Amino acid sequence: MKIIVVSQSCLSLPLIQQLQAKGQLAGVWLHNVRAEDSQQLGWFCQQQNIPLQIIDPAQPQALLEHFDTVAADCAISAFLSYLFPPQITEKLQGRLMNIHASALPQLRGADPLYWLLRQGADETRLSLHQVTDKVDDGDLLFQQALLIHPFDTHQSLSNAVATELPVLINAWIDAGGLDVTAWAQEGESSSAPKVQISERQIDWSSMSGLDIFNLVRACASASQGAWFRFGQEYLQLLECTPLEGDNFHLEPGMIVHLGAPKGILLASTDGLLRLDVISSPGGIFSGLRFAERYRLQAGHQFI
């Protein structure tokens, strides 16, 4: 079987490399070529002499021509935000698939990992499904369980998904590949839309310590976290720990204690929250060093 991988992220490299090693890689279709991650993936393909086709939304016919040129049997997308037009989905019906990181029909949409972490889920499923003109709505072809570690962040969970992509596709091929009987998605559906900046904001007044912990995990990556305000500053919380303890009936978000070895402790709605890592315009600090650097005191309040 010859497979085209469709992606815009180097997170698809484990799958590409496995298919290439087994002689099953027909080529790569690349989306969003202005982004650095996509450019790095394109550079890798060029270095490896992998047939590469840039996705131009204005020229869907070019994809079909490339599909025929490389004699592909199917195309599988992963870590992709591009929505295939009807011209592609109809022509490649049954041979165009997507890998989605949820137990479909749950969490259809752009960012299931964010919503899984935000909900505090301890497991998910990778779903290989047929692509239709509706988002993540096609019949299922294969599913594989994936455990979520209690300390996983969006970045680490994305890496875990990337590692499991070759396992999923290898298992699907062993089960019969294109001859596997598809089945309709069943159960109550839910959505996982693209995350808006307002959904990354910490609301000290309504969120429990666990809620904030899960929000921080869902937002945490190499470049961002869950955000909040202190005075006129916008800060990002990259790591925190909910703790049991008396919040002394203080307003949520108020500093209860700061100093070694406990660090900086805030009142939450249901206890205490330790701020472990904070990103500010001045750099990235441990909670205690941030407090010392900016001369915070007990009684100061984050908003």
DRENDO-1510 file (C-alpha; in Angstrom, 1 decimal, always signed):
<recs>
REC; n; res; u; v; w
REC; 1; MET; +0.0; +0.0; +0.0 .
REC; 2; LYS; +1.2; +3.5; -0.9 .
REC; 3; ILE; +0.1; +6.3; +1.4 .
REC; 4; ILE; +0.3; +10.1; +1.1 .
REC; 5; VAL; +0.6; +11.9; +4.5 .
REC; 6; VAL; -1.1; +15.3; +4.6 .
REC; 7; SER; +0.1; +17.6; +7.3 .
REC; 8; GLN; +1.4; +21.0; +8.4 .
REC; 9; SER; +3.4; +19.9; +11.4 .
REC; 10; CYS; +6.6; +18.0; +12.2 .
REC; 11; LEU; +4.5; +16.0; +14.7 .
REC; 12; SER; +3.6; +13.9; +11.7 .
REC; 13; LEU; +7.3; +12.9; +11.2 .
REC; 14; PRO; +7.1; +9.6; +13.1 .
REC; 15; LEU; +4.4; +8.4; +10.8 .
REC; 16; ILE; +6.2; +9.7; +7.7 .
REC; 17; GLN; +9.5; +8.1; +8.7 .
REC; 18; GLN; +7.9; +4.7; +9.4 .
REC; 19; LEU; +6.0; +4.6; +6.1 .
REC; 20; GLN; +9.2; +5.7; +4.3 .
REC; 21; ALA; +11.2; +2.9; +6.0 .
REC; 22; LYS; +8.7; +0.3; +5.0 .
REC; 23; GLY; +8.4; +1.6; +1.4 .
REC; 24; GLN; +4.8; +2.6; +2.0 .
REC; 25; LEU; +5.2; +6.4; +1.6 .
REC; 26; ALA; +3.9; +7.8; -1.7 .
REC; 27; GLY; +4.5; +11.4; -0.8 .
REC; 28; VAL; +3.5; +14.3; +1.4 .
REC; 29; TRP; +1.0; +17.1; +0.9 .
REC; 30; LEU; +2.0; +20.2; +2.9 .
REC; 31; HIS; -0.4; +22.9; +4.2 .
REC; 32; ASN; +0.3; +26.3; +5.7 .
REC; 33; VAL; +3.8; +26.7; +4.2 .
REC; 34; ARG; +4.3; +30.1; +5.8 .
REC; 35; ALA; +4.4; +28.6; +9.3 .
REC; 36; GLU; +7.9; +27.6; +10.6 .
REC; 37; ASP; +6.7; +24.1; +11.6 .
REC; 38; SER; +5.4; +23.5; +8.1 .
REC; 39; GLN; +8.5; +24.8; +6.5 .
REC; 40; GLN; +10.7; +22.5; +8.6 .
REC; 41; LEU; +8.5; +19.5; +7.5 .
REC; 42; GLY; +8.9; +20.6; +3.9 .
REC; 43; TRP; +12.7; +20.9; +4.3 .
REC; 44; PHE; +12.8; +17.4; +5.7 .
REC; 45; CYS; +10.9; +16.0; +2.7 .
REC; 46; GLN; +13.2; +17.8; +0.3 .
REC; 47; GLN; +16.3; +16.4; +2.0 .
REC; 48; GLN; +14.8; +12.9; +1.9 .
REC; 49; ASN; +13.7; +13.2; -1.7 .
REC; 50; ILE; +10.1; +12.6; -0.7 .
REC; 51; PRO; +7.6; +13.7; -3.4 .
REC; 52; LEU; +6.1; +16.9; -2.0 .
REC; 53; GLN; +3.0; +18.7; -3.1 .
REC; 54; ILE; +2.1; +22.2; -1.6 .
REC; 55; ILE; -1.6; +22.6; -0.9 .
REC; 56; ASP; -3.0; +25.5; -2.8 .
REC; 57; PRO; -6.7; +26.0; -1.9 .
REC; 58; ALA; -7.2; +27.7; -5.2 .
REC; 59; GLN; -6.0; +24.6; -7.1 .
REC; 60; PRO; -7.4; +21.4; -5.6 .
REC; 61; GLN; -7.0; +19.7; -9.0 .
REC; 62; ALA; -3.2; +19.7; -8.4 .
REC; 63; LEU; -3.7; +17.4; -5.4 .
REC; 64; LEU; -5.6; +14.9; -7.5 .
REC; 65; GLU; -3.0; +15.0; -10.2 .
REC; 66; HIS; -0.3; +14.4; -7.7 .
REC; 67; PHE; -2.2; +11.5; -6.2 .
REC; 68; ASP; -2.3; +9.8; -9.6 .
REC; 69; THR; +1.4; +10.7; -10.4 .
REC; 70; VAL; +2.8; +9.0; -7.3 .
REC; 71; ALA; +0.3; +6.1; -7.7 .
REC; 72; ALA; -1.0; +6.5; -4.2 .
REC; 73; ASP; -3.6; +4.1; -2.8 .
REC; 74; CYS; -4.9; +6.6; -0.1 .
REC; 75; ALA; -4.1; +9.8; +1.7 .
REC; 76; ILE; -4.1; +10.2; +5.5 .
REC; 77; SER; -4.1; +13.6; +7.2 .
REC; 78; ALA; -2.7; +14.2; +10.7 .
REC; 79; PHE; -2.2; +17.5; +12.6 .
REC; 80; LEU; -3.9; +19.3; +9.8 .
REC; 81; SER; -6.3; +22.4; +9.9 .
REC; 82; TYR; -7.1; +22.3; +6.2 .
REC; 83; LEU; -10.6; +21.4; +5.1 .
REC; 84; PHE; -10.7; +19.5; +1.9 .
REC; 85; PRO; -13.1; +20.8; -0.7 .
REC; 86; PRO; -15.9; +18.6; -2.1 .
REC; 87; GLN; -13.9; +18.2; -5.3 .
REC; 88; ILE; -11.3; +16.3; -3.3 .
REC; 89; THR; -13.6; +14.4; -0.9 .
REC; 90; GLU; -15.8; +13.1; -3.7 .
REC; 91; LYS; -13.0; +12.1; -6.0 .
REC; 92; LEU; -11.1; +10.3; -3.2 .
REC; 93; GLN; -14.1; +8.9; -1.4 .
REC; 94; GLY; -13.0; +5.9; +0.7 .
REC; 95; ARG; -9.3; +6.7; +0.0 .
REC; 96; LEU; -9.0; +10.0; +2.0 .
REC; 97; MET; -8.7; +9.6; +5.8 .
REC; 98; ASN; -7.9; +11.7; +8.9 .
REC; 99; ILE; -6.5; +10.9; +12.3 .
REC; 100; HIS; -8.4; +12.7; +15.1 .
REC; 101; ALA; -7.3; +12.6; +18.7 .
REC; 102; SER; -10.7; +11.9; +20.3 .
REC; 103; ALA; -13.2; +9.1; +20.6 .
REC; 104; LEU; -15.4; +10.4; +17.8 .
REC; 105; PRO; -18.1; +11.6; +17.7 .
REC; 106; GLN; -16.9; +13.3; +20.9 .
REC; 107; LEU; -14.9; +16.5; +20.5 .
REC; 108; ARG; -15.1; +17.0; +16.8 .
REC; 109; GLY; -13.1; +20.1; +15.8 .
REC; 110; ALA; -9.8; +21.8; +15.7 .
REC; 111; ASP; -8.3; +21.2; +19.2 .
REC; 112; PRO; -9.5; +18.1; +21.0 .
REC; 113; LEU; -6.4; +17.9; +23.1 .
REC; 114; TYR; -7.0; +21.3; +24.7 .
REC; 115; TRP; -10.6; +20.3; +25.7 .
REC; 116; LEU; -9.5; +16.8; +26.9 .
REC; 117; LEU; -7.0; +18.4; +29.2 .
REC; 118; ARG; -9.3; +21.2; +30.3 .
REC; 119; GLN; -11.9; +18.5; +31.3 .
REC; 120; GLY; -9.2; +16.5; +33.2 .
REC; 121; ALA; -9.7; +13.4; +31.0 .
REC; 122; ASP; -7.4; +10.5; +31.8 .
REC; 123; GLU; -7.7; +8.8; +28.4 .
REC; 124; THR; -8.8; +9.3; +24.8 .
REC; 125; ARG; -8.8; +7.5; +21.5 .
REC; 126; LEU; -7.1; +8.1; +18.3 .
REC; 127; SER; -9.7; +7.7; +15.6 .
REC; 128; LEU; -8.9; +7.0; +11.9 .
REC; 129; HIS; -12.0; +8.0; +9.9 .
REC; 130; GLN; -13.0; +8.8; +6.4 .
REC; 131; VAL; -13.0; +12.4; +5.4 .
REC; 132; THR; -16.3; +13.9; +4.2 .
REC; 133; ASP; -17.5; +17.5; +3.6 .
REC; 134; LYS; -18.4; +17.8; +7.3 .
REC; 135; VAL; -15.8; +18.2; +10.0 .
REC; 136; ASP; -14.7; +14.9; +11.6 .
REC; 137; ASP; -18.0; +13.3; +10.6 .
REC; 138; GLY; -16.9; +10.4; +8.4 .
REC; 139; ASP; -17.3; +6.7; +9.2 .
REC; 140; LEU; -14.7; +5.2; +11.5 .
REC; 141; LEU; -12.1; +2.8; +10.2 .
REC; 142; PHE; -9.9; +2.1; +13.3 .
REC; 143; GLN; -9.6; +3.4; +16.9 .
REC; 144; GLN; -6.8; +3.0; +19.4 .
REC; 145; ALA; -6.8; +3.9; +23.1 .
REC; 146; LEU; -4.3; +6.5; +24.4 .
REC; 147; LEU; -3.8; +7.2; +28.1 .
REC; 148; ILE; -3.3; +10.8; +29.3 .
REC; 149; HIS; -0.8; +11.2; +32.1 .
REC; 150; PRO; -2.0; +13.4; +35.1 .
REC; 151; PHE; +0.9; +15.8; +34.4 .
REC; 152; ASP; +0.5; +15.9; +30.6 .
REC; 153; THR; +0.4; +19.3; +29.0 .
REC; 154; HIS; -0.8; +20.2; +25.5 .
REC; 155; GLN; +2.7; +19.9; +24.2 .
REC; 156; SER; +3.6; +16.6; +25.8 .
REC; 157; LEU; +0.2; +15.1; +24.9 .
REC; 158; SER; +0.7; +16.2; +21.3 .
REC; 159; ASN; +4.1; +14.5; +21.3 .
REC; 160; ALA; +2.4; +11.3; +22.7 .
REC; 161; VAL; -0.1; +11.4; +19.9 .
REC; 162; ALA; +2.7; +11.8; +17.3 .
REC; 163; THR; +4.5; +8.8; +18.7 .
REC; 164; GLU; +1.3; +6.7; +18.5 .
REC; 165; LEU; +0.5; +7.6; +14.9 .
REC; 166; PRO; +2.7; +4.9; +13.3 .
REC; 167; VAL; +1.3; +2.3; +15.8 .
REC; 168; LEU; -2.2; +3.2; +14.8 .
REC; 169; ILE; -1.6; +3.1; +11.0 .
REC; 170; ASN; +0.4; -0.1; +11.3 .
REC; 171; ALA; -2.4; -1.8; +13.2 .
REC; 172; TRP; -5.0; -0.6; +10.7 .
REC; 173; ILE; -2.9; -2.0; +7.8 .
REC; 174; ASP; -2.5; -5.3; +9.6 .
REC; 175; ALA; -6.2; -5.4; +10.2 .
REC; 176; GLY; -6.8; -5.1; +6.4 .
REC; 177; GLY; -6.2; -1.5; +5.6 .
REC; 178; LEU; -8.5; -0.3; +2.8 .
REC; 179; ASP; -10.5; -3.5; +3.1 .
REC; 180; VAL; -11.4; -2.8; +6.8 .
REC; 181; THR; -15.2; -2.4; +7.1 .
REC; 182; ALA; -16.1; +1.1; +8.2 .
REC; 183; TRP; -18.7; +1.8; +10.8 .
REC; 184; ALA; -20.8; +4.8; +11.5 .
REC; 185; GLN; -20.0; +7.1; +14.5 .
REC; 186; GLU; -22.4; +6.5; +17.3 .
REC; 187; GLY; -23.3; +8.3; +20.5 .
REC; 188; GLU; -23.7; +11.9; +21.6 .
REC; 189; SER; -21.4; +14.3; +19.7 .
REC; 190; SER; -19.5; +17.3; +21.1 .
REC; 191; SER; -17.3; +20.0; +19.7 .
REC; 192; ALA; -13.7; +21.0; +20.2 .
REC; 193; PRO; -13.4; +24.3; +18.5 .
REC; 194; LYS; -10.3; +26.4; +18.0 .
REC; 195; VAL; -9.3; +27.9; +21.3 .
REC; 196; GLN; -10.0; +31.6; +21.7 .
REC; 197; ILE; -7.8; +33.8; +23.8 .
REC; 198; SER; -10.6; +34.3; +26.3 .
REC; 199; GLU; -10.7; +30.6; +26.9 .
REC; 200; ARG; -7.1; +30.7; +28.1 .
REC; 201; GLN; -7.8; +33.3; +30.8 .
REC; 202; ILE; -7.7; +32.2; +34.5 .
REC; 203; ASP; -10.9; +33.3; +36.4 .
REC; 204; TRP; -9.7; +33.2; +40.0 .
REC; 205; SER; -13.2; +33.9; +41.3 .
REC; 206; SER; -15.0; +30.9; +39.7 .
REC; 207; MET; -12.3; +28.3; +39.1 .
REC; 208; SER; -11.2; +25.7; +41.7 .
REC; 209; GLY; -7.6; +24.8; +42.1 .
REC; 210; LEU; -8.1; +21.7; +40.0 .
REC; 211; ASP; -9.8; +23.8; +37.3 .
REC; 212; ILE; -6.9; +26.1; +37.1 .
REC; 213; PHE; -4.4; +23.3; +37.1 .
REC; 214; ASN; -6.2; +21.6; +34.1 .
REC; 215; LEU; -6.5; +24.9; +32.3 .
REC; 216; VAL; -2.7; +25.5; +32.7 .
REC; 217; ARG; -2.0; +22.0; +31.4 .
REC; 218; ALA; -4.3; +22.6; +28.4 .
REC; 219; CYS; -2.6; +25.8; +27.5 .
REC; 220; ALA; +1.0; +25.0; +28.3 .
REC; 221; SER; +3.4; +24.8; +25.4 .
REC; 222; ALA; +6.9; +26.2; +24.6 .
REC; 223; SER; +5.4; +29.6; +23.9 .
REC; 224; GLN; +2.3; +30.2; +26.0 .
REC; 225; GLY; +0.3; +29.4; +29.1 .
REC; 226; ALA; -3.0; +30.4; +30.8 .
REC; 227; TRP; -3.0; +34.1; +31.3 .
REC; 228; PHE; -4.0; +36.5; +34.1 .
REC; 229; ARG; -3.4; +40.0; +35.2 .
REC; 230; PHE; -1.4; +41.6; +38.0 .
REC; 231; GLY; -1.9; +45.4; +37.9 .
REC; 232; GLN; -1.3; +46.4; +34.4 .
REC; 233; GLU; +0.8; +43.4; +33.5 .
REC; 234; TYR; -0.4; +40.4; +31.6 .
REC; 235; LEU; +1.3; +37.2; +32.9 .
REC; 236; GLN; +1.1; +33.6; +31.8 .
REC; 237; LEU; +1.0; +30.7; +34.3 .
REC; 238; LEU; +3.0; +27.8; +32.8 .
REC; 239; GLU; +2.9; +25.4; +35.8 .
REC; 240; CYS; +1.0; +25.3; +39.1 .
REC; 241; THR; +0.0; +22.8; +41.8 .
REC; 242; PRO; -3.3; +22.6; +43.7 .
REC; 243; LEU; -2.8; +22.1; +47.5 .
REC; 244; GLU; -5.0; +21.3; +50.4 .
REC; 245; GLY; -5.1; +23.9; +53.0 .
REC; 246; ASP; -6.9; +26.8; +54.6 .
REC; 247; ASN; -7.4; +29.8; +52.3 .
REC; 248; PHE; -8.4; +31.8; +55.3 .
REC; 249; HIS; -11.6; +32.9; +53.5 .
REC; 250; LEU; -9.4; +35.3; +51.4 .
REC; 251; GLU; -10.5; +36.4; +48.0 .
REC; 252; PRO; -9.5; +33.9; +45.3 .
REC; 253; GLY; -6.3; +35.1; +43.6 .
REC; 254; MET; -4.9; +36.7; +46.7 .
REC; 255; ILE; -1.4; +35.8; +47.9 .
REC; 256; VAL; -1.6; +33.8; +51.2 .
REC; 257; HIS; +2.1; +33.1; +51.6 .
REC; 258; LEU; +5.4; +33.6; +49.9 .
REC; 259; GLY; +8.8; +32.4; +50.8 .
REC; 260; ALA; +11.0; +29.3; +50.8 .
REC; 261; PRO; +10.4; +26.4; +50.8 .
REC; 262; LYS; +6.6; +26.6; +50.0 .
REC; 263; GLY; +7.0; +29.3; +47.3 .
REC; 264; ILE; +4.1; +31.5; +46.4 .
REC; 265; LEU; +0.6; +30.3; +47.5 .
REC; 266; LEU; -2.6; +31.9; +46.4 .
REC; 267; ALA; -6.1; +31.4; +47.7 .
REC; 268; SER; -8.4; +29.5; +45.4 .
REC; 269; THR; -12.1; +28.9; +45.7 .
REC; 270; ASP; -11.5; +25.6; +47.4 .
REC; 271; GLY; -8.1; +25.8; +49.0 .
REC; 272; LEU; -4.6; +26.9; +47.9 .
REC; 273; LEU; -2.8; +27.0; +44.7 .
REC; 274; ARG; +1.0; +27.1; +44.3 .
REC; 275; LEU; +2.3; +29.1; +41.4 .
REC; 276; ASP; +5.3; +27.1; +40.1 .
REC; 277; VAL; +6.4; +28.8; +36.8 .
REC; 278; ILE; +5.3; +32.2; +35.6 .
REC; 279; SER; +6.1; +33.9; +32.3 .
REC; 280; SER; +6.2; +37.7; +32.3 .
REC; 281; PRO; +7.4; +40.3; +29.8 .
REC; 282; GLY; +10.7; +40.2; +31.8 .
REC; 283; GLY; +11.3; +36.5; +31.4 .
REC; 284; ILE; +10.3; +33.1; +32.8 .
REC; 285; PHE; +10.6; +32.7; +36.6 .
REC; 286; SER; +9.8; +30.2; +39.3 .
REC; 287; GLY; +6.9; +31.5; +41.4 .
REC; 288; LEU; +9.1; +32.4; +44.3 .
REC; 289; ARG; +11.7; +34.1; +42.2 .
REC; 290; PHE; +8.9; +36.0; +40.4 .
REC; 291; ALA; +7.6; +37.2; +43.8 .
REC; 292; GLU; +11.0; +38.3; +44.9 .
REC; 293; ARG; +11.9; +40.0; +41.6 .
REC; 294; TYR; +8.7; +42.0; +41.6 .
REC; 295; ARG; +8.6; +42.5; +45.4 .
REC; 296; LEU; +5.2; +40.9; +45.9 .
REC; 297; GLN; +3.8; +40.6; +49.4 .
REC; 298; ALA; +1.1; +38.6; +51.1 .
REC; 299; GLY; -2.3; +40.3; +50.4 .
REC; 300; HIS; -1.5; +41.2; +46.8 .
REC; 301; GLN; -4.1; +40.0; +44.5 .
REC; 302; PHE; -4.1; +38.7; +40.9 .
REC; 303; ILE; -7.0; +39.4; +38.7 .
</recs>
